[in-house]
Amino acid sequence: MRSVSIIGAGITPFGVRPESAVRLGAEACRTAMEDAGIGPDRVEAFFLGNFAGHAFTGQNHLAPMVAHAAGLGPVPCTRAEGACASGGLAMRQGVLAIASGAVDVVLVAGVEKMTGAATGETAQILAAAGDYESEASIGATFPALFALIARRHMHEYGTTREDMARVAVKNHAHGYLNPGAHLQIKITLEEVLGSRPVADPICLLDCSPISDGAAAVVLCPGEMAADLHPKPIRVLASAQASDVPALSDKSDITRFQSTCRAAEEAFRRAGMQPEDIDLAEVHDCFTIAEIMALEDIGFYRKGEGGRGACEGETALGGAMPVNASGGLKAKGHPVGATGVAQICEIALQLRGDAGPHQVPGAEVGLAHNLGGSGATCAVHILASGA
Amino acid sequence: MRSVSIIGAGITPFGVRPESAVRLGAEACRTAMEDAGIGPDRVEAFFLGNFAGHAFTGQNHLAPMVAHAAGLGPVPCTRAEGACASGGLAMRQGVLAIASGAVDVVLVAGVEKMTGAATGETAQILAAAGDYESEASIGATFPALFALIARRHMHEYGTTREDMARVAVKNHAHGYLNPGAHLQIKITLEEVLGSRPVADPICLLDCSPISDGAAAVVLCPGEMAADLHPKPIRVLASAQASDVPALSDKSDITRFQSTCRAAEEAFRRAGMQPEDIDLAEVHDCFTIAEIMALEDIGFYRKGEGGRGACEGETALGGAMPVNASGGLKAKGHPVGATGVAQICEIALQLRGDAGPHQVPGAEVGLAHNLGGSGATCAVHILASGA
């Protein structure tokens, strides 16, 4: 397979944005192309991660809409959807397209415009990422599903409410340093524990917010990268796996098999181990999800993921910072954008361009993007250097 | 690039089906795997074309749902969406995945479950394939857009209502021979011309029906194909292009630039000319769309596409049969399934397995799948032989 590198990255500020999905997507695309120092005429294919543009905004068929607004030519434009992992899947399609030899310069973007819908409507739209017939149709929306997961994790491994709350405190402390984050506010352990219950044991401050935003990266073959950007980033591995969608079909809800499999394949393809990773962006849609990701990827033994935030190991300045951007929890979670934003964040970190939340000297990073209650997972490992 | 072959094909009967999208998709997958003589454990990646499962059925994140129902393992499952070209785009992602060397055996499916929604609701859902802000939001649903196109084509080239109606008569005559077609009824020129006006000059019998259905193909590297199937089919070219989404942004609405570009690239990659094609399945969502496809692909000069059906050249028994399956017009148009069903149809024709509507001795076929009012197009050229 041809190797692939990242030569441009762009993220819009996340939050409540007045622009349409098309404009947000185009904004991220233009920033990424500018960062890569290329014009839209150089782009040979476009992949867009988007979960529910149709439901949120009335517009389906978003890939050519965004591409046209970003000034691209009549190139192949494809939307990839895998619920909250749509961005990671779009990234993987971009990697495969270059690896195949069909194209050289590829633009990958992710976008979601969520804040226009009413709260109950939004919960229903998001619930369509799970098994609609057996879950959403009887009221099991995502906070409820992750509450069941959290409760079981507490029961099996002694994980505590405080362990989860500390993930929120840590990621908000990170997001406070990220000028593009949706929630640039520090919070305390007491505030998380005392926040409004959503689905016991999950409280409001255990949840990622409903955000608008977009992100984009420019990819090219490894052999072209050094000529196009002074600090290219290598894609060492692009892995993806799936699992049964419904929680009731899983034999063990304290782990996501899709994460375990995708991470295992990513490490195998990169020829690496978890201890080789300097920083990671993981899918903390709820605080328990970060704890599980740390375990399922292999950074911690099963049941010990709560240690990461409690002992400071996953904080900025710790042994392996996790979600230095603020994560979904504080940076925000515009669903289709998230996977691509994680890739951007890792790429900027490895270039030393992450700004106030820079992890000094990071050379290898991992991005973990989960879809639904684990039916889809994409894991990418990136490294600095041409 | 590694070459890719088709070693299995399966189509569900199209029509009003009681099953869910997940069950329809799984049914086509099982038929395709059975045709390929492989079990679900052999499949290494899954791509699903689906346009609007969320809007039609409440279920998003359909790829792992269908894969699980079809018995696949925890393999990468990705949904591709490009409006009515979603199936063609899923096919292309499957081809790229194999060409990249990442995987060998790939299952590609397309599905749409449309008949559960009310008529007005369906029109709105389909309208999201165009530019929502400038078209659908002010009432320009698809029959209206194609009526504008048809009227302009009539004005520029002298195309007549009869030219269009003859496409419907021909495709219904073909669909009458296809036991899987939604509308297995012969119709007359007078019936088409006298059918209820929808958006002048388009009448009811100029429109493809609202259908449920699914289709699937099994792909593998060319070098493996002969060992896996007695009659493998080669994918000579997989091409895709885009165009501006809104009709008002196009300089000429009598041609789809995305079709022109995708067809040109497909012929270049296959090292062929339009006259080398023995049969084609083209995207006849409305009768005028078949006439334009014949011109834009290069089978006829611009303005002369109406000749195809009038002079019998594109009928079964003619020089180059078009939509021998009945096309979208009579076979039915479950949106996300259509592109994959076209590939199945061509593959079965080239194998000599198409049944009553077989085109004798066909060796090279072309599939043309259009998205929206031309913002997306995928063209595949297939040939018999290992």
Boltz contact constraints between the chains, C-beta under 6 A:
constraints:
  - contact:
      token1: [A, 1]
      token2: [B, 100]
      max_distance: 6.0
  - contact:
      token1: [A, 1]
      token2: [B, 101]
      max_distance: 6.0
  - contact:
      token1: [A, 54]
      token2: [B, 55]
      max_distance: 6.0
  - contact:
      token1: [A, 54]
      token2: [B, 128]
      max_distance: 6.0
  - contact:
      token1: [A, 55]
      token2: [B, 54]
      max_distance: 6.0
  - contact:
      token1: [A, 58]
      token2: [B, 132]
      max_distance: 6.0
  - contact:
      token1: [A, 59]
      token2: [B, 128]
      max_distance: 6.0
  - contact:
      token1: [A, 59]
      token2: [B, 132]
      max_distance: 6.0
  - contact:
      token1: [A, 60]
      token2: [B, 128]
      max_distance: 6.0
  - contact:
      token1: [A, 60]
      token2: [B, 129]
      max_distance: 6.0
  - contact:
      token1: [A, 61]
      token2: [B, 83]
      max_distance: 6.0
  - contact:
      token1: [A, 61]
      token2: [B, 129]
      max_distance: 6.0
  - contact:
      token1: [A, 61]
      token2: [B, 372]
      max_distance: 6.0
  - contact:
      token1: [A, 64]
      token2: [B, 242]
      max_distance: 6.0
  - contact:
      token1: [A, 64]
      token2: [B, 245]
      max_distance: 6.0
  - contact:
      token1: [A, 64]
      token2: [B, 375]
      max_distance: 6.0
  - contact:
      token1: [A, 64]
      token2: [B, 376]
      max_distance: 6.0
  - contact:
      token1: [A, 65]
      token2: [B, 245]
      max_distance: 6.0
  - contact:
      token1: [A, 68]
      token2: [B, 244]
      max_distance: 6.0
  - contact:
      token1: [A, 74]
      token2: [B, 241]
      max_distance: 6.0
  - contact:
      token1: [A, 74]
      token2: [B, 242]
      max_distance: 6.0
  - contact:
      token1: [A, 74]
      token2: [B, 243]
      max_distance: 6.0
  - contact:
      token1: [A, 74]
      token2: [B, 261]
      max_distance: 6.0
  - contact:
      token1: [A, 76]
      token2: [B, 240]
      max_distance: 6.0
  - contact:
      token1: [A, 77]
      token2: [B, 242]
      max_distance: 6.0
  - contact:
      token1: [A, 78]
      token2: [B, 80]
      max_distance: 6.0
  - contact:
      token1: [A, 78]
      token2: [B, 89]
      max_distance: 6.0
  - contact:
      token1: [A, 79]
      token2: [B, 81]
      max_distance: 6.0
  - contact:
      token1: [A, 80]
      token2: [B, 78]
      max_distance: 6.0
  - contact:
      token1: [A, 81]
      token2: [B, 79]
      max_distance: 6.0
  - contact:
      token1: [A, 81]
      token2: [B, 81]
      max_distance: 6.0
  - contact:
      token1: [A, 83]
      token2: [B, 61]
      max_distance: 6.0
  - contact:
      token1: [A, 89]
      token2: [B, 78]
      max_distance: 6.0
  - contact:
      token1: [A, 96]
      token2: [B, 96]
      max_distance: 6.0
  - contact:
      token1: [A, 96]
      token2: [B, 97]
      max_distance: 6.0
  - contact:
      token1: [A, 96]
      token2: [B, 100]
      max_distance: 6.0
  - contact:
      token1: [A, 97]
      token2: [B, 96]
      max_distance: 6.0
  - contact:
      token1: [A, 99]
      token2: [B, 100]
      max_distance: 6.0
  - contact:
      token1: [A, 100]
      token2: [B, 1]
      max_distance: 6.0
  - contact:
      token1: [A, 100]
      token2: [B, 96]
      max_distance: 6.0
  - contact:
      token1: [A, 100]
      token2: [B, 99]
      max_distance: 6.0
  - contact:
      token1: [A, 100]
      token2: [B, 100]
      max_distance: 6.0
  - contact:
      token1: [A, 101]
      token2: [B, 1]
      max_distance: 6.0
  - contact:
      token1: [A, 102]
      token2: [B, 96]
      max_distance: 6.0
  - contact:
      token1: [A, 128]
      token2: [B, 54]
      max_distance: 6.0
  - contact:
      token1: [A, 128]
      token2: [B, 59]
      max_distance: 6.0
  - contact:
      token1: [A, 128]
      token2: [B, 60]
      max_distance: 6.0
  - contact:
      token1: [A, 129]
      token2: [B, 60]
      max_distance: 6.0
  - contact:
      token1: [A, 129]
      token2: [B, 61]
      max_distance: 6.0
  - contact:
      token1: [A, 132]
      token2: [B, 58]
      max_distance: 6.0
  - contact:
      token1: [A, 132]
      token2: [B, 59]
      max_distance: 6.0
  - contact:
      token1: [A, 240]
      token2: [B, 76]
      max_distance: 6.0
  - contact:
      token1: [A, 241]
      token2: [B, 74]
      max_distance: 6.0
  - contact:
      token1: [A, 242]
      token2: [B, 64]
      max_distance: 6.0
  - contact:
      token1: [A, 242]
      token2: [B, 74]
      max_distance: 6.0
  - contact:
      token1: [A, 242]
      token2: [B, 77]
      max_distance: 6.0
  - contact:
      token1: [A, 243]
      token2: [B, 74]
      max_distance: 6.0
  - contact:
      token1: [A, 244]
      token2: [B, 68]
      max_distance: 6.0
  - contact:
      token1: [A, 245]
      token2: [B, 64]
      max_distance: 6.0
  - contact:
      token1: [A, 245]
      token2: [B, 65]
      max_distance: 6.0
  - contact:
      token1: [A, 261]
      token2: [B, 74]
      max_distance: 6.0
  - contact:
      token1: [A, 372]
      token2: [B, 61]
      max_distance: 6.0
  - contact:
      token1: [A, 375]
      token2: [B, 64]
      max_distance: 6.0
  - contact:
      token1: [A, 376]
      token2: [B, 64]
      max_distance: 6.0
